[in-house]
């Protein structure tokens, strides 16, 4: 492997955007990933208006627009209440298969000058000291059927919520609560909701219930993405047959049952969990920056996981570029402040919404509020879509 200024671990949206931004600024960047691309990934397959605005600012939105379909707004149901909301001010999101999105962003990074090595499993890190501060020295990897060490003084860790590096170095932990798991699959033969027809395009759906939620989104290839998120109870056996659990969840929902009457699953049901990952507060390591889900993962109930990843990757690259130019003495503090400024409001919003979902009483109260003031929930839809970022 050639000498570089920056190693990026993970070629998903956070890693690819971080690599792209750093390479455009003149850094020599190498991206490592355990997978070959394109590759499939469990995701809601929607890019909200705020994230589309971020991609446009970074100059990588055109292929997403070309490969995706327009998402006009959201359909939200809960406790017998149905709220249909267009995104305001003519804003639109896109629906695109995650495999296509990741490949678009990775190709953009490669075109910017990044080198990419697939099939590299990063297992750990070698640490040392610089001026009395803990610092990264290299990565321990498995590549081409052999173990090896790669020298590295600057690394962005963006290999997801199961990051071997982030967990191994003590930066992440699974919180005891909530313990939510996701099951996702693609279906054909699903009838669109009436609101989609009235809106003149596709809509994202979120069906919130006391024990979890179901997200539904059409995809450009005519399929429908369905993702069930629900708590996992120790000892339960339902997750042993995720396809049956997903079908049962659909059949138990009056708002979905008829629309899926002729539906047929076209993929295996994929299980992912536990979803929530928290940062531990471990002291930072000079030369090492966490981005995307590797920096902590919150259930993306509002479909904004890609915004956290893409904007987070951009912030990580900016932090590293500053450190390469001026040193690491204040880099981590500045990076933490930048992430808080960008995401703290949405983190609070998502945690509040997650708490509502976990409380039957709150769901019922929210239903009453929605009946009395539906404009309030439409404002929630605008906030969920990060529409303020596209203004």
C-alpha positions in Angstrom: 0.0 0.0 0.0 1.3 3.4 -0.9 2.1 6.2 1.5 -0.8 8.5 2.3 -1.7 11.5 4.5 -5.0 9.9 5.7 -6.4 6.5 6.0 -10.2 6.2 6.0 -11.7 3.0 7.4 -15.1 2.4 5.9 -16.4 3.3 2.4 -20.0 4.0 3.3 -21.4 7.6 3.1 -19.4 9.0 6.1 -16.1 7.5 4.9 -16.5 8.4 1.3 -17.6 11.9 1.9 -14.7 12.4 4.4 -12.3 11.0 1.9 -13.8 13.2 -0.9 -13.5 16.4 1.1 -9.9 15.7 2.2 -8.8 14.7 -1.3 -10.2 17.8 -2.8 -8.2 19.8 -0.3 -5.0 18.1 -1.5 -4.6 15.3 1.0 -3.4 11.9 -0.2 -6.2 9.6 0.9 -6.6 5.8 1.0 -10.0 4.2 1.8 -10.2 0.7 3.3 -13.3 -1.5 3.5 -14.0 -5.1 4.3 -16.5 -5.3 1.5 -16.4 -5.0 -2.3 -18.6 -2.4 -3.9 -21.4 -2.1 -4.9 -22.7 -3.9 -1.9 -26.1 -4.3 -0.2 -26.9 -2.5 3.1 -29.9 -2.5 5.3 -31.3 1.0 5.2 -34.5 3.0 4.7 -33.3 4.0 1.2 -34.5 7.6 1.4 -32.5 10.8 1.3 -34.3 13.6 2.9 -34.4 17.2 1.6 -31.8 18.5 4.0 -29.4 15.7 3.0 -30.0 16.3 -0.7 -29.0 20.0 0.0 -25.8 18.8 1.6 -25.0 16.5 -1.3 -25.7 19.4 -3.8 -23.4 21.7 -1.9 -20.7 19.0 -2.1 -21.3 18.6 -5.8 -22.4 15.0 -5.7 -26.2 15.3 -5.9 -26.7 14.9 -9.7 -26.2 11.1 -9.9 -28.4 10.7 -6.8 -31.1 12.6 -8.6 -30.6 10.6 -11.8 -30.7 7.2 -10.0 -33.5 8.0 -7.5 -37.1 8.9 -7.5 -38.7 12.0 -6.1 -40.0 11.9 -2.5 -42.7 14.5 -2.0 -43.2 14.2 1.8 -44.1 11.8 4.5 -47.1 9.8 5.8 -47.1 9.3 9.5 -49.6 7.2 11.5 -50.0 6.5 15.2 -52.8 5.7 17.6 -55.5 5.9 14.9 -54.2 9.2 13.6 -52.9 9.7 10.0 -51.0 12.8 9.1 -49.9 13.3 5.4 -47.5 16.1 4.9 -45.6 17.4 1.9 -42.2 18.9 2.5 -42.6 22.7 2.6 -41.5 25.3 0.0 -41.3 22.8 -2.9 -38.5 20.8 -1.3 -38.1 17.2 -2.2 -36.2 14.2 -1.1 -35.1 11.2 -3.1 -35.5 7.4 -2.8 -32.5 5.4 -3.9 -31.2 2.0 -3.2 -28.5 2.2 -0.6 -26.2 0.1 -2.7 -26.5 2.7 -5.5 -26.0 5.7 -3.2 -22.8 4.2 -1.6 -21.3 3.4 -5.0 -22.1 6.9 -6.2 -20.3 8.5 -3.3 -17.4 6.1 -3.3 -16.9 6.7 -7.1 -16.9 10.4 -6.5 -14.1 10.0 -3.8 -12.1 7.9 -6.2 -12.5 10.4 -9.0 -11.2 13.1 -6.5 -8.0 11.1 -6.3 -8.6 8.7 -3.4 -7.3 5.1 -3.6 -9.6 2.3 -2.6 -8.7 -1.1 -1.2 -11.7 -3.5 -0.8 -11.5 -6.7 1.2 -9.4 -5.2 4.0 -10.7 -6.2 7.5 -9.4 -3.7 10.1 -9.0 -5.5 13.4 -7.2 -3.1 15.7 -4.8 -0.2 16.1 -1.3 0.3 17.3 -0.9 3.3 19.7 2.0 5.3 20.9 2.8 8.7 22.4 3.6 12.1 21.0 4.5 14.9 23.4 2.9 12.9 26.3 -0.4 12.4 24.4 -1.8 9.1 23.2 -1.5 8.9 19.4 -2.2 6.5 16.5 0.7 4.7 15.0 -0.9 2.1 12.7 -3.7 -0.3 11.9 -3.7 -4.1 12.2 -5.5 -5.6 9.3 -6.3 -8.8 7.5 -5.8 -8.5 3.8 -5.5 -11.1 1.0 -5.5 -14.0 3.5 -2.7 -12.5 5.6 -2.4 -10.4 8.7 -0.3 -7.2 8.5 0.3 -3.8 10.1 -0.2 -0.6 8.1 1.7 2.5 9.4 -0.8 5.4 9.9 -0.6 8.7 11.7 -4.0 10.0 10.7 -7.1 7.8 10.5 -10.8 8.5 10.2 -12.9 5.6 11.6 -16.1 5.4 9.6 -16.8 1.7 9.5 -20.2 1.8 11.1 -22.0 1.1 14.3 -20.2 -2.3 14.7 -16.8 -0.7 14.2 -14.1 -3.1 15.5 -11.7 -0.1 16.0 -14.2 2.1 17.9 -15.3 -0.8 20.2 -11.8 -2.2 20.5 -10.4 1.1 21.6 -13.2 1.7 24.1 -15.0 4.6 22.3 -18.3 2.8 21.9 -20.7 0.7 24.0 -24.2 -0.7 23.6 -26.5 1.0 26.1 -28.7 -1.3 28.2 -31.8 0.5 26.9 -33.2 0.7 24.4 -32.5 -2.6 22.8 -34.1 -2.2 19.4 -33.4 -4.5 16.4 -34.4 -4.0 12.8 -35.7 -6.4 10.2 -35.7 -5.3 6.6 -36.7 -6.7 3.2 -37.9 -5.7 -0.3 -41.4 -6.5 -1.7 -43.0 -6.4 -5.1 -46.7 -5.8 -5.7 -47.3 -3.2 -2.9 -50.0 -0.7 -3.5 -49.0 2.9 -2.9 -50.9 4.9 -0.2 -53.6 7.3 -1.4 -51.6 10.3 -0.2 -48.8 9.4 -2.7 -51.2 9.5 -5.6 -52.6 12.8 -4.4 -49.1 14.2 -3.9 -48.1 13.2 -7.4 -45.0 11.2 -6.4 -43.5 8.9 -3.8 -43.7 9.4 -0.1 -41.8 8.0 2.9 -43.9 6.3 5.5 -43.5 6.0 9.3 -46.0 3.9 11.2 -45.3 4.6 14.9 -46.6 2.1 17.5 -46.1 1.7 21.3 -43.7 -1.2 20.7 -41.7 0.2 17.7 -42.3 1.4 14.2 -42.5 0.3 10.6 -40.8 2.4 7.8 -42.0 1.9 4.2 -40.4 3.5 1.1 -40.8 2.8 -2.6 -37.5 2.3 -4.6 -36.6 3.3 -8.1 -36.7 -0.3 -9.3 -40.4 -0.7 -8.5 -39.9 -2.5 -5.2 -40.9 -1.4 -1.7 -38.5 -1.3 1.2 -40.0 -2.3 4.5 -38.1 -2.0 7.8 -39.5 -3.1 11.1 -37.9 -1.8 14.3 -38.9 -3.2 17.6 -37.5 -4.1 21.0 -35.7 -7.4 21.6 -36.7 -9.2 24.7 -34.3 -11.8 26.1 -35.6 -15.3 25.6 -38.1 -14.5 22.8 -37.8 -16.6 19.7 -39.5 -14.4 17.0 -36.2 -13.1 15.6 -35.2 -16.7 14.7 -37.7 -16.3 11.7 -37.4 -12.7 10.7 -39.4 -13.1 7.5 -42.4 -14.4 9.5 -42.0 -11.6 12.1 -42.0 -9.0 9.3 -45.0 -10.5 7.6 -46.9 -10.7 10.8 -46.1 -7.1 11.6 -47.5 -6.0 8.2 -50.6 -8.2 8.5 -51.4 -6.8 11.9 -51.5 -3.2 10.6 -54.8 -2.1 9.1 -53.0 0.8 7.3 -50.7 -1.7 5.5 -52.6 -5.0 5.4 -54.7 -4.3 2.3 -51.9 -2.6 0.4 -49.7 -5.7 0.9 -52.4 -8.2 0.0 -50.7 -9.2 -3.3 -47.1 -8.4 -2.1 -44.3 -10.9 -2.5 -41.0 -10.6 -0.7 -38.1 -10.5 -3.3 -35.2 -10.6 -0.8 -34.3 -12.3 2.4 -35.2 -10.6 5.6 -32.1 -9.0 7.0 -31.7 -8.5 10.8 -29.6 -5.8 12.4 -29.1 -5.0 16.0 -28.9 -3.9 18.7 -29.3 -0.5 17.0 -28.4 2.1 19.6 -24.6 2.7 20.2 -23.4 5.3 22.6 -20.0 7.1 22.9 -18.3 6.2 26.1 -16.5 9.5 26.6 -13.1 7.9 26.4 -10.2 10.3 26.0 -9.4 11.1 22.4 -6.4 9.8 20.5 -4.3 12.1 18.4 -4.5 11.2 14.8 -7.8 9.4 15.2 -11.3 10.8 14.4 -14.6 8.9 14.5 -17.3 9.6 11.9 -20.7 8.4 11.0 -22.2 5.6 13.0 -18.8 4.8 14.4 -19.1 8.0 16.4 -22.4 6.8 18.0 -25.7 5.7 16.5 -29.2 6.8 17.4 -32.2 4.9 15.9 -32.9 6.9 12.7 -36.7 7.1 13.3 -36.9 10.3 11.2 -34.9 8.9 8.2 -32.0 11.2 8.9 -29.2 8.7 9.4 -27.7 9.7 6.1 -27.6 13.3 7.1 -25.6 12.4 10.2 -23.3 10.3 8.1 -22.7 12.7 5.2 -22.5 15.9 7.2 -20.5 14.0 9.9 -18.0 12.8 7.3 -17.5 16.3 6.0 -16.9 17.6 9.6 -14.4 14.8 10.2 -12.5 15.7 7.1 -12.4 19.3 8.1 -11.1 18.4 11.5 -8.3 16.2 10.0 -7.3 18.9 7.5 -7.0 21.4 10.3 -4.9 19.0 12.3 -2.6 18.2 9.4 -2.0 21.9 9.0 -1.8 23.0 12.7 -1.5 20.0 14.9 -3.8 18.1 17.2 -3.8 20.1 20.3 -7.3 21.5 20.0 -8.6 19.4 17.2 -10.8 17.0 19.1 -12.5 19.7 21.2 -13.2 21.7 18.0 -14.6 18.6 16.2 -16.8 17.8 19.2 -18.2 21.3 19.2 -18.8 21.3 15.4 -20.7 18.0 15.7 -22.8 19.3 18.6 -23.6 22.5 16.7 -24.6 20.5 13.6 -26.5 17.6 15.3 -27.4 18.4 19.0 -30.9 19.8 18.1 -31.7 16.8 15.9 -30.4 14.3 18.5 -32.7 15.8 21.1 -35.6 15.7 18.6 -34.9 12.0 17.8 -34.5 11.0 21.5 -37.8 12.7 22.3 -39.6 11.0 19.4 -38.0 7.6 20.5 -39.3 8.2 24.0 -42.8 8.9 22.7 -42.7 5.6 20.7 -41.7 3.7 23.9 -44.7 5.1 25.8 -48.2 4.0 25.0 -49.6 6.9 27.0 -47.4 9.3 25.0 -48.6 7.8 21.7 -52.2 8.3 22.8 -51.6 11.9 23.9 -49.8 12.5 20.6 -52.8 11.2 18.8 -55.1 13.6 20.6 -52.7 16.5 19.8 -52.6 15.5 16.1 -56.3 15.5 15.9 -56.5 19.0 17.4 -53.5 20.5 15.7 -52.4 18.6 12.6 -50.2 21.5 11.6 -47.9 20.6 14.5 -47.2 17.2 13.1 -46.7 18.7 9.7 -44.0 20.8 11.3 -42.6 17.6 12.7 -42.4 16.2 9.2 -40.5 19.3 8.0 -38.1 18.9 11.0 -37.7 15.2 10.3 -36.8 16.0 6.7 -34.1 18.5 7.8 -35.9 21.0 5.6 -34.3 23.9 7.4 -30.9 22.9 5.9 -32.3 23.2 2.4 -33.8 26.7 2.9 
